[in-house]
Amino acid sequence: MTDALLPVFQRAAMVFDHGEGAWLTTTEGERYLDFGAGIAVNALGYSHPHLVAALERQGRKLWHLSNVYRIPEGERLAERLAAVCFADLAFFANSGAEANECAIKIARRHHAAAGRPERWRVLTFAGAFHGRTLATMAAGGNPKYLAGFGPAVDGFDQCPLEDMAAVRAAIGPETAAIMIEPIQGEGGIRPVSHGFLRDLRALCDEQGLLLIFDEIQCGIGRTGQLFAHQAAAIAPDVMSLAKGLGGGFPIGACLSTRDAAHGMAPGAHGSTFGGNPLAVAVANAVLDVVCDRSFLADVRRKGDLARELIEDVAARHPHVVVQVRGCGLMLGIKTTCPSVVLVEALRREAKVLTIAAGDNVTRMLPPLVVSDAEIRLFAECLDRTLAAL
Ligand SMILES: *Cc1c(COP(=O)(O)O)cnc(C)c1O
């Protein structure tokens, strides 16, 4: 392994060469079952023919165009996203953190442009993860990520989840918005109750605040709904997307109602690479697949199957497994051992990939195209690995 990379990641030693569906193959020809999917990014698995075709077709035409020119595929992507949720407008970025930066800027401008510049603070929640830029790190509030980088960016206040009294107490004359992941991912697959999301919506309406949903991990079909909040039958004013949106090609999006974004005039925000022709061509191809009702129904069915099998396995290992939680194909197992121990054991002993998260939770985020047989194989591997721990 080279020492020429900034050593901020602890990397596993094997080298993957290619992949197909839910499987990755190393340069040595060893196959791994991938229940991490690049942290919910490879929503359609590896080498999906429809995505490969879209990338190749666009690759022969144009890769990059400045946003000072029209990008018809991006216009189409914005219209399609607006048609399937609450939003009227889309801004395209290259990552989740950038999508959240745009959401935070929209919220601050919303109030400033309406003559309330004093309203600029955003309320977030314990256990949140919103990215690694200076502002999104402050929004997440995780002391582990903030340490040693100087004073955290100001403008964020934090509350415990599911505590409306604390939320009410934390809102002041400077509050602009409330920002929340409908299902916390990095924090340890913590679904937020629909009641709490609805109460936040009502409070935002009452107080004139914007409600921002970070669906970067839980969006794009992951839960069996196109967007996780749709199961709660309420909508935010602003929503950030990334991860699954490009199916492996980097793209983020900040979606907004026209009213929430009323302060965003030409020059208010921008990105050199955001929404380039390659990224939007692939994202449109992802939507071709995931917006289909029967595809989403199948994700829900497979999520139920995975949940049932994993609960069965968990019941056989009560000394290690504390809890199984999540929704659709966004599942977590909380263990008594550190999650990295289970993640490494699964990788070494069973050649199965999962992702560690906070709160001693091991994340299972298979590609949405995972088969029933692969889900059964995963459950068997998990059973064997837990038995050997
Ligand atoms: C991954 C993630 C982000 C950050 O996305 P990047 O592309 O790494 O910047 C933000 N919010 C949530 C909920 C995420 O899961």
The ligand as a Tripos MOL2 file, in Angstrom:
@<TRIPOS>MOLECULE
LIG
   15    15     1     0     0
SMALL
NO_CHARGES

@<TRIPOS>ATOM
      1 C1        -22.8680   10.5320    3.0930 C.3       1 LIG1
      2 C2        -23.7470   11.5440    3.7040 C.ar      1 LIG1
      3 C3        -23.4630   12.9200    3.5970 C.ar      1 LIG1
      4 C4        -22.2040   13.4480    2.9720 C.3       1 LIG1
      5 O1        -22.0740   13.0970    1.6120 O.3       1 LIG1
      6 P1        -20.6450   13.2770    0.8900 P.3       1 LIG1
      7 O2        -20.9560   12.9010   -0.5310 O.co2     1 LIG1
      8 O3        -19.6950   12.3480    1.5520 O.co2     1 LIG1
      9 O4        -20.2580   14.6840    1.0520 O.co2     1 LIG1
     10 C5        -24.3690   13.8070    4.1540 C.ar      1 LIG1
     11 N1        -25.4910   13.3800    4.7560 N.ar      1 LIG1
     12 C6        -25.7990   12.0860    4.8710 C.ar      1 LIG1
     13 C7        -27.0700   11.6750    5.5320 C.3       1 LIG1
     14 C8        -24.9270   11.1200    4.3640 C.ar      1 LIG1
     15 O5        -25.2160    9.8190    4.5070 O.3       1 LIG1
@<TRIPOS>BOND
     1     1     2 1
     2     2     3 ar
     3     2    14 ar
     4     3     4 1
     5     3    10 ar
     6     4     5 1
     7     5     6 1
     8     6     7 2
     9     6     8 1
    10     6     9 1
    11    10    11 ar
    12    11    12 ar
    13    12    13 1
    14    12    14 ar
    15    14    15 1
@<TRIPOS>SUBSTRUCTURE
     1 LIG1         1 GROUP 0 **** ****
